[in-house]
C-alpha cells in the first residue's frame, strides 16, 4: 500500500481534475525529473554527521545489543534511553516505587553494559512523592541525565510540581510521552492512549504549554512529534522556548521536519528514533535544513541541553 501525505493528495488530485477538464491543454506542470541519483550514497551521507538519539527505550540486554548494532550502522554515537512506566496499569497507584525502580534498574544495567554510548533517563510516578524524590537522588548518583514520563499522569498535574522543581534544580529535562491525534472531517478526536484507557492522563499540547508557563525555567521535551498531528503541535508550542520537540517516531510524513523548523526553529528540535532508526536518520537527511541546522538537530541541540546539567558528551 502506498501512503501519501495530505498536501500531496490535494495537489495531485487537483491537477488530475484539471487535466480531465483541460485535456492536453494543461500547462505549467510536468513530472520532476529524478535526475542521476545512482551516485548518492545515503549511508555515506549519514556518517558525515555526529548524532545523539534523544529518544530510545531499552527492554532487555539483548535488545540493547541490537540497538547498538543499529546505531553503529548509522553513525549514532550516543543514545538517550529509558524504560518508562506506561498505560498498562489500571490505576495510577499500581505504578508503585518497586515498579519504577525496576524500570530504572534495567536502564542502569544497560548504561553499565555500554558506558560510552548510553545516556540514562529515569522514570517515576509522581503520585508517590517521597519515593520519587528519593529515586531522583539515587539515579543522579548513578549518572542519569533526566526524566522520561509516559501516559500515567499528565505533566501539568500538581503531583508533578515537586518533581519538576527538582529537575529545575538539577538542570535536567522533563521528557514526556505526549499525544495529539489527527481529526476526522473537521472534528478533532479526544486525546487518548493506545489502550483507550485512562484517556484523561495522556499529556496534550495544552497540558505542556500550561506547565511550561508555570515553570519557564524548566526544560520540556515533547516526545515523538512525528506520531500525531505535528502541524497542530508545533504551532501550539512555538511561542514557548522551554519546550523542545523530538522528531522521532514511525510516521514519516513528507516535509514534517521542515514544517517544525519553520514553526519552532532549528534550535529547539532534537533528532530521535524511538526504535525507527533508519527513518529517524533519513527524515533529517531528506529535509531542506541547511548543513548547520542539520548538525544542530542531529547533535548540538541535545548536547547543549545536556550541558546545562553537566551531562554533555565530548
N, C-alpha and C positions, 0 to 999 in steps of 0.2 A: 504494500500500500504506500503510495506517495503522499507525503504530507507537505502542504504549503502553508505559508502564513497568510494572515488576513489581508495584508497590504497587497501581496502578490495576487491573491484570489480576486480582489476587486479590480486590480489593474488589468489582469488578463481577461476576466470576464467582460469588462467594459470594452476592451479592444476587440474581443470576439464579436460582441454585439454590433460594434461599429463596422466591423468587416462585413457582417451579414447585410447591413443596410447599404454600405457604400460599394461592396463588391471589390473589384480590383482597383477602385479609385482611392482606397485607403492609403494615405501617405503619412510620412513622418514617423513611421515605426518599422523597425526591422530587427530581426533577432541579433543579439550581440554575438560577435564572433568570439569563439572560445580562445582563439589565438593558439600560440605554441605553449602549451602547459607541460609538455613532457619533460622540460628541463627543471621544473620546480620540484625541489626536494623538501617536502614538508617536515620530515624528521630532522634534516639538517637545519632548517629554519628554526625549529623548536629549540634546538640545542644552543642557539645564539643567545637565549635569554636565561638569566638566573630566575628561579621560581621558588616561591613558598606557597604551598597549598594551604589556604586559610580555613578549609572546611573538609574534614575527613573523619571517619569513625573507625574504630577497631573493635572486633568482636571475639577474636581469638589470636593466638600467636601464629597459627597457620595463615590466617587472613592477613596478619601484619607482614608476614614474609612475602605474600603475594602482592601486597600494596607497595612494598619497597621495590619489588621487581618492576611493577608498572612505572614507578617513579624513576627508576634508573633508565628505563627505555625513553622516557620523555624529558629527562633532564630536570626533574623536580628534586631540588636539593633537600628541602625541609617540608615536613608535613605536620599541620596542627591537628591533633586527634582528640577525640572524646568518646565517651560511652554514656550518653545522657539517659536519664530516666524518661520513659516515653508514656504514651497514652494507654499502655497495656493494663494499667491499674484501674479498677472500678471506682476507687475513691482516692482522693489526694493523700489520705492518711496511709495508704498502702505503700507509698513511696518512702519507706522507712529509712532511717540512717543506715541500717545494715545494708539496705538495697543500694543506696548511692555510694556507700563506701566500697561495696563490691565492684561497682562500675569503675570507680576511680582506681581501685587496685589493679584492675585489668589494664587500664591506661598506663599506670606506673610500670607495670611489668613490661609493656611494650616499649616504654621510654628507656628502660634499662637494657632491653634487647638491642635497641638501635639508638644509643645515646647521642649520636651525632646527626640524627635525622628527624627524630620526633620532638614536637613541641606539645606538651600536655595541657589539656583543658579539663578542669574538674567539673563535676555536676553536683547538684544539691536539690533538696526540697525545702524551700523557704518556710513551709508550714512548720518545720522543726528548726526553729530559730537558733537555739543554743547549740544543737548538734551541727548545724550548717556552718555557723561561725567557727566552731572548733575544727571542722573539716577543712575550712579555708586555710587556717593556720598550719594544719598538718600537711596539706598539699603544697603550700607555699614553700615549706621547708624542704620538700622533695623536688622542687624546681618547676612546678606547674606555672603556667603563664596567664591563665584567665579562666573564665566560666562559660559553660555551654548549658543552656536550658532547653527543654522541649515543651510539649503542649500539656504539661501537668498543671502549671499555674501561669496566669498572664503576667507579663513583665511589669505591668503597671499596678498589680495587686499590692496592697500595702504590706503584705508579708515580705515582699521583695525589698522594701526600703532599707532595712539594715544590711542586707546583702550587697545592694548597690553602693551604699555608703562605705562599706568595707572595700569594695572593688575600687572606689574612687581613691581611698587612702593608699591602696597598693598600686594605683595607676594601671589597673587591669581592665580588659574589655569584657563587656557582658554580651555574649553571643546568644541569640535566641532563634530557635525554630519558630518561624512566623508564616502566616498563611494569608493569601488573598486570592480567592478563586475568580475565574472568569465568569462574567454574567452570561445570561441567555436571553436573547430577544429584548435587550434593554433592562432586564431585571438582574441585579447582582445577587447571586446566591449568598446565603449566610455563610460566614466563615466557620469551617468545620475541620475536624481532623479526619484521618483516613478511616477510622472505625465508626464514624458518625456518632461517637460517644463523647460526652463531656465537651460538646462543641463550644461552650462558653469559655473554655480555658485556653484556646489557641490564641496566641498574640497576633493582633491585626495591625495594619498601618496606624490606625487611630490610637491604639494602645501604646505603640512605640513612640509616637510623637508626644503623647501625653507624658510619658516618663522622661523623654528627652528634654521636655520643657521644665519638668520638675528638677532634673539634675543636669543642667547644661555642662557641668564639669565632668560628667561621666562619658564613657565611650560605649556605644552600642553597635552591634553588628547584626544586620538583617540577613539571615541565612537563606541561601539558595533563592535569590530573586528570580532566577530563571524558571522556577516551578510556581507558576501562577501569573497573575496579571502584572507583569513587570512595568508596564506603562503607568498604571494607576499607582503602584507602589513608589516608583521613582519620582513621580510628580508630587506625591503626597509628602515625601520625606525630604525633598530637595532643599527646603529652607532651614534644615536643622543640621548644622555642620558636625554635630557629635554623633550622627547616625551614618555608619558606613554600610555598604552593601557588598555582599559577595555574589559573584555571578556563577556559582556552582549549580548543579542540578542536571537532570537527564533531558529536560526540554531544550530544544535548540532552535528557537525561532530566529529567523534571519534578521540581522541588524539590531538585535536587542541590546548588545553591548554598546553599540553606537548611540542608541536611544538613551541608555543610562548615563553615558558620558555627557550627552547633551543636557540632561536634566540635572545631575548632581555633580558633574565634573570628574575628571580622571583621578583626582587626588583622593576621592572617597570610595574608590572601587577596589575590591580585593579579588584576586584570582582564587578560584577554588574548584574542586571537582565533585565532592560528595559522592565519590565512587564512579563518576563518569569521567574517567581520566583523559581519554583521547578527545572527547567532546569539550572538556574543560579547557584544554590547551588550544584546540582548534578554533574555538569561538573567539579567543583573543587574537590569534594569528590572523583570522579572517576579517576582523573588524577594521574600520578605517582610521583607527587611532594612529597618531604619529609614533615614530620609533621611541621617543622619550616617554610618551604616555603608556605604551605597551610595557616598557621597563618598570614604570611605576606600578602598573596593575599587577604584573607578574611577581614583583619582588619588593620594591621600595616602600609602597604604601603600608603593607602589613608589617614590614620590618621596622618602619618608623613608629608604628603603633606599639610594637613590642618594646621599642627603645625607651618609651616613656616609663615603663616599669622595670627597665634593666634586663629584659629578656631577649633582646635583639640577637641576631646571628651575625657572624663576621662576613 
